[in-house]
Amino acid sequence: MSVDVSVVVPVYNTSHFLRECVDSLINQTLKNVEFIFVDDGSTDNSVEILKQYQKKDDRITILQQENLHAGTARNNGMKLAKGKYIIFLDSDDYFDLTLLEKAFCCAEKNSAEIVFFGHYKQSLQSGAIRKYPFRMRKGVFSAKSLGDKVFTSFHCVPWNKLYLRSFIDKNRLEYQTLLKHNDVYFAFLSVALAERIACVGEPLVYYRFNNPESLQGQKTPAYPYLTEAFSALKESLRELGIFKGNIREGYNRTLSSSIEKRCRNKPEVMLSKEFYTAMKQNLIPRLFDSPEDINSKKAIPRAICESTDFDNYLILVTEELSRNNSKDYIIGHALLRFPRFIKRMIRH
């Protein structure tokens, strides 16, 4: 029997949120769907909760694996998927009850390979919810029509897109098996390859943030995984013969912004010698082909590239940030004045 949409959900120790997630799926207005939950070695009662739902709804499939992280879980879930379309959801988030129907109808109407939609951000600390509609052109478009904003026109996350399964199979798209940033390669490469993209502008998925137990909330440095993700993306784009023009410009622009953003969010990492050494070794030519590819407005990757050693980098980066008179400079200056504090922050 054919299935319209397969929903793949990696699960790891999210018992506090899992019922709301599952309820948002089994009560969707689109009924001809299946739900594939991939337990990633949970140590709480997440699997027991899923089994309770499975007894009541035969559209639920439970797959268990050892703790190999979300990228591997999504790949294993895709192997079981029977739907014409595939969509992904994290188990601490949840869908609007009309999401699958609206995304499916949009895909069918436009013969789309990818359908984007907006989202809500829900803070676990304050409970506040903010709306983020998906603001893009109407009708069908492709990577070519997005210019050098091809990778900055959307959020690089797994849960804001519906994919045509035959498109995924044809291009042999898989998630990377990284602890963090395992969705960068899949999201960006799929958009670069798609010829027919459509969108449902309204927000339809609820994304929870400020969760200290999530990967985003953990203190594991993200930059090694960011390096692996973007270097693999660059290599694939080059092998496909499309690492040129707007695709190349878009890649350079997005990578420059990604390095800058993550450093500004983690000044203690930005000012660590470990971070500097790793980024200096990989910046040219593994990530960027040449210094000219780095966005001139991004102070941190430019300081890494232009510096002669770690001490010189610290001088360059604080000078760049001071020109903006920014909060980042104030934080960075304070950290530089207190080396013991830096060491303590890095150690923890």
C-alpha positions as CSV (number, residue, x, y, z in Angstrom):
1,M,0.0,0.0,0.0
2,S,1.4,3.4,-1.0
3,V,2.2,6.0,1.6
4,D,2.1,9.8,1.0
5,V,4.6,10.9,3.6
6,S,7.2,9.1,5.8
7,V,8.1,11.0,9.0
8,V,11.6,10.1,10.4
9,V,12.2,11.0,14.0
10,P,15.6,10.3,15.8
11,V,15.0,9.8,19.5
12,Y,17.5,10.1,22.3
13,N,16.5,10.6,25.9
14,T,13.6,13.0,25.2
15,S,10.9,11.3,27.4
16,H,9.8,14.8,28.8
17,F,8.8,16.0,25.3
18,L,8.1,12.8,23.4
19,R,4.4,12.5,24.0
20,E,3.7,15.9,22.6
21,C,5.9,15.1,19.6
22,V,4.1,11.8,18.9
23,D,0.6,13.4,19.5
24,S,1.4,16.1,16.9
25,L,2.1,13.3,14.4
26,I,-0.7,10.8,14.9
27,N,-3.3,13.5,14.9
28,Q,-2.2,15.0,11.6
29,T,-4.9,15.9,9.1
30,L,-3.1,14.0,6.4
31,K,-3.8,10.3,7.3
32,N,-2.0,8.2,4.7
33,V,1.4,8.6,6.4
34,E,3.9,6.5,8.4
35,F,6.1,7.4,11.4
36,I,9.5,5.9,11.8
37,F,11.0,6.5,15.2
38,V,14.7,5.6,15.5
39,D,15.9,5.2,19.0
40,D,19.5,6.3,19.3
41,G,20.4,4.2,22.4
42,S,18.2,6.1,24.8
43,T,18.8,5.4,28.5
44,D,15.5,6.8,29.8
45,N,11.9,5.5,29.1
46,S,11.6,6.9,25.6
47,V,11.3,3.5,24.0
48,E,8.6,2.4,26.4
49,I,6.6,5.5,25.6
50,L,6.9,4.8,21.8
51,K,5.8,1.2,22.4
52,Q,2.7,2.4,24.2
53,Y,1.7,4.5,21.1
54,Q,2.6,1.7,18.7
55,K,0.0,-0.5,20.3
56,K,-2.7,2.1,19.4
57,D,-1.4,3.2,16.0
58,D,0.0,0.7,13.5
59,R,1.5,3.5,11.4
60,I,4.3,3.7,14.0
61,T,7.6,1.8,13.4
62,I,10.3,1.7,16.0
63,L,13.9,1.1,15.1
64,Q,16.6,0.8,17.7
65,Q,20.3,1.4,17.3
66,E,23.3,2.0,19.5
67,N,24.2,5.6,20.3
68,L,25.5,6.7,16.9
69,H,23.8,10.2,16.8
70,A,21.0,11.8,14.8
71,G,22.6,11.7,11.4
72,T,22.9,7.9,11.5
73,A,19.4,7.6,12.9
74,R,18.0,9.6,10.0
75,N,19.8,7.6,7.5
76,N,18.6,4.3,9.0
77,G,15.1,5.7,9.1
78,M,15.2,6.7,5.5
79,K,16.1,3.1,4.5
80,L,12.8,1.9,5.9
81,A,10.7,4.8,4.5
82,K,7.9,3.8,2.0
83,G,6.4,7.3,1.5
84,K,6.5,9.3,-1.7
85,Y,7.9,12.1,0.4
86,I,10.1,12.2,3.5
87,I,10.2,14.7,6.3
88,F,12.3,14.8,9.5
89,L,11.4,15.9,13.0
90,D,13.5,16.0,16.2
91,S,11.8,14.3,19.1
92,D,11.8,17.4,21.4
93,D,9.9,19.4,18.8
94,Y,6.4,19.0,17.3
95,F,4.4,19.8,14.2
96,D,1.3,21.9,13.6
97,L,-1.5,19.4,13.0
98,T,-1.9,20.6,9.4
99,L,1.8,20.5,8.4
100,L,1.9,17.3,6.5
101,E,-1.2,18.0,4.5
102,K,-0.1,21.5,3.6
103,A,3.4,20.5,2.7
104,F,2.2,17.4,0.7
105,C,-0.4,19.4,-1.3
106,C,2.2,22.1,-2.0
107,A,4.6,19.5,-3.3
108,E,2.0,17.8,-5.4
109,K,0.7,21.0,-6.9
110,N,4.1,22.2,-7.9
111,S,5.8,18.9,-8.6
112,A,8.4,20.0,-6.1
113,E,11.5,18.1,-5.0
114,I,11.7,20.2,-1.8
115,V,9.1,22.1,0.0
116,F,10.1,24.7,2.7
117,F,7.9,26.0,5.5
118,G,8.2,28.4,8.4
119,H,8.6,27.6,12.1
120,Y,8.1,28.8,15.6
121,K,10.9,29.1,18.2
122,Q,9.8,28.1,21.7
123,S,12.1,28.9,24.6
124,L,12.2,26.3,27.3
125,Q,13.4,28.9,29.8
126,S,10.7,31.5,29.4
127,G,8.0,29.6,27.4
128,A,7.9,32.4,24.9
129,I,7.1,31.5,21.3
130,R,8.3,33.6,18.3
131,K,7.0,33.2,14.8
132,Y,9.3,32.8,11.8
133,P,7.4,32.7,8.5
134,F,9.3,31.4,5.5
135,R,9.7,34.5,3.3
136,M,10.7,33.5,-0.2
137,R,9.4,34.1,-3.7
138,K,6.1,32.5,-4.7
139,G,5.8,29.7,-7.2
140,V,8.6,27.2,-8.1
141,F,12.3,28.2,-8.0
142,S,15.7,26.6,-7.9
143,A,19.2,27.2,-6.6
144,K,20.0,29.1,-9.8
145,S,17.3,31.7,-9.1
146,L,18.5,32.3,-5.6
147,G,21.9,33.8,-6.7
148,D,24.7,34.0,-4.2
149,K,22.1,33.7,-1.4
150,V,21.4,30.1,-2.3
151,F,22.6,28.9,1.1
152,T,21.5,31.9,3.3
153,S,17.9,32.0,2.2
154,F,16.8,29.3,4.6
155,H,17.6,27.7,7.9
156,C,20.0,24.8,7.7
157,V,18.0,22.4,9.8
158,P,16.4,19.0,9.1
159,W,12.9,19.8,10.2
160,N,11.7,22.7,7.9
161,K,11.6,20.8,4.6
162,L,9.6,18.1,2.9
163,Y,11.7,16.0,0.4
164,L,10.6,13.9,-2.6
165,R,12.1,10.5,-1.8
166,S,13.0,9.7,-5.4
167,F,15.0,13.0,-5.5
168,I,16.9,11.8,-2.4
169,D,17.5,8.4,-3.9
170,K,18.6,9.7,-7.3
171,N,21.2,11.9,-5.7
172,R,22.2,9.4,-3.0
173,L,21.8,12.0,-0.3
174,E,22.7,11.0,3.2
175,Y,23.3,12.7,6.5
176,Q,26.8,12.8,7.9
177,T,27.5,10.7,11.0
178,L,28.8,13.6,13.0
179,L,28.0,14.5,16.6
180,K,27.1,18.0,15.6
181,H,26.3,19.8,12.2
182,N,25.4,16.4,10.7
183,D,22.6,18.2,8.7
184,V,24.7,20.8,7.0
185,Y,25.9,18.6,4.2
186,F,22.4,17.1,3.4
187,A,20.5,20.5,3.6
188,F,22.9,22.5,1.5
189,L,23.7,19.9,-1.1
190,S,20.0,19.0,-1.6
191,V,19.2,22.7,-2.3
192,A,22.1,23.1,-4.7
193,L,20.8,20.1,-6.7
194,A,17.1,20.8,-6.7
195,E,15.5,22.1,-9.8
196,R,12.0,22.6,-8.3
197,I,11.6,24.1,-4.9
198,A,8.4,25.5,-3.4
199,C,7.3,26.8,0.0
200,V,4.5,27.1,2.4
201,G,5.1,30.5,4.0
202,E,3.3,30.0,7.3
203,P,5.1,28.5,10.3
204,L,4.2,24.9,10.8
205,V,6.7,23.3,13.2
206,Y,7.6,24.2,16.8
207,Y,11.3,24.2,17.5
208,R,12.3,24.2,21.2
209,F,15.6,25.9,22.2
210,N,17.5,26.6,25.4
211,N,17.4,22.9,26.2
212,P,20.6,22.2,28.2
213,E,20.2,18.5,27.5
214,S,20.2,18.8,23.7
215,L,23.3,18.7,21.6
216,Q,23.1,22.4,21.0
217,G,23.1,22.9,24.8
218,Q,26.2,20.8,25.4
219,K,29.6,22.3,25.8
220,T,31.3,20.1,23.2
221,P,33.1,22.4,20.7
222,A,31.3,22.6,17.4
223,Y,34.1,23.9,15.2
224,P,35.6,20.4,14.4
225,Y,32.3,19.2,13.1
226,L,31.7,22.4,11.2
227,T,35.0,21.9,9.5
228,E,34.1,18.3,8.5
229,A,30.6,19.3,7.3
230,F,31.7,22.2,5.0
231,S,34.8,20.5,3.7
232,A,32.7,17.5,2.6
233,L,30.1,19.8,1.1
234,K,32.8,21.6,-0.9
235,E,34.3,18.4,-2.1
236,S,30.9,17.1,-3.3
237,L,30.0,20.3,-5.1
238,R,33.3,20.2,-6.8
239,E,32.9,16.6,-7.9
240,L,29.5,17.4,-9.3
241,G,31.0,20.2,-11.3
242,I,28.8,22.9,-9.7
243,F,31.3,24.5,-7.4
244,K,31.4,27.7,-9.4
245,G,29.5,31.0,-9.9
246,N,26.7,31.6,-7.4
247,I,27.1,28.2,-5.8
248,R,30.7,28.9,-4.9
249,E,29.9,32.5,-3.8
250,G,27.0,31.2,-1.7
251,Y,29.3,28.5,-0.1
252,N,32.0,31.1,0.8
253,R,29.4,33.5,2.1
254,T,27.7,31.0,4.3
255,L,30.9,29.4,5.6
256,S,32.3,32.9,6.6
257,S,29.1,33.7,8.4
258,S,28.9,30.3,10.1
259,I,32.4,30.7,11.6
260,E,31.7,34.2,12.7
261,K,28.4,33.4,14.3
262,R,29.6,30.4,16.2
263,C,32.7,32.3,17.5
264,R,30.6,35.3,18.6
265,N,28.3,32.9,20.5
266,K,31.2,31.2,22.2
267,P,33.9,33.9,22.9
268,E,35.8,31.5,25.3
269,V,36.2,29.1,22.4
270,M,37.1,31.9,19.9
271,L,40.0,32.9,22.1
272,S,41.4,29.5,22.8
273,K,44.6,28.3,21.2
274,E,43.0,24.9,20.4
275,F,40.4,26.6,18.2
276,Y,42.9,28.8,16.5
277,T,45.3,26.0,15.7
278,A,42.6,23.8,14.3
279,M,41.0,26.5,12.2
280,K,44.4,27.8,10.9
281,Q,45.3,24.4,9.7
282,N,42.0,23.8,7.9
283,L,41.0,27.3,6.7
284,I,43.1,27.3,3.4
285,P,42.6,25.3,1.2
286,R,40.4,22.7,2.9
287,L,37.5,25.1,3.7
288,F,38.3,28.1,1.4
289,D,40.3,27.9,-1.7
290,S,42.1,31.2,-1.1
291,P,42.1,34.1,1.3
292,E,40.1,36.1,-1.2
293,D,37.1,33.8,-0.7
294,I,36.7,34.9,2.9
295,N,34.0,37.5,3.3
296,S,35.8,40.8,4.1
297,K,33.1,41.8,6.6
298,K,33.7,38.7,8.8
299,A,36.4,39.7,11.3
300,I,37.1,36.3,12.9
301,P,37.9,34.1,9.9
302,R,39.8,36.9,8.3
303,A,41.9,37.4,11.5
304,I,42.6,33.6,11.5
305,C,43.8,33.8,7.9
306,E,45.9,36.9,8.2
307,S,47.6,36.1,11.6
308,T,51.1,34.8,11.9
309,D,50.6,33.0,15.2
310,F,48.2,32.7,18.1
311,D,49.3,35.9,19.8
312,N,49.0,37.8,16.6
313,Y,45.6,36.4,16.1
314,L,44.4,37.6,19.5
315,I,45.6,41.1,18.6
316,L,44.0,41.1,15.2
317,V,40.6,39.8,16.4
318,T,40.3,42.2,19.3
319,E,41.2,45.1,17.0
320,E,38.6,44.0,14.5
321,L,35.9,43.7,17.2
322,S,36.8,46.9,18.9
323,R,36.2,48.8,15.6
324,N,32.6,47.8,16.0
325,N,32.5,48.8,19.6
326,S,30.5,45.6,20.1
327,K,29.5,43.5,23.0
328,D,31.8,40.8,21.6
329,Y,34.8,43.1,22.0
330,I,33.9,43.9,25.6
331,I,33.6,40.2,26.3
332,G,36.8,39.4,24.4
333,H,38.8,42.1,26.1
334,A,37.7,40.9,29.5
335,L,38.7,37.4,28.7
336,L,42.1,38.5,27.4
337,R,42.7,40.4,30.6
338,F,42.0,37.3,32.7
339,P,43.9,34.3,31.3
340,R,43.0,32.1,34.3
341,F,39.4,32.7,33.5
342,I,40.0,31.6,29.9
343,K,41.7,28.4,30.9
344,R,39.0,27.6,33.4
345,M,36.3,28.2,30.8
346,I,38.1,26.1,28.2
347,R,38.7,23.3,30.7
348,H,35.0,23.1,31.5
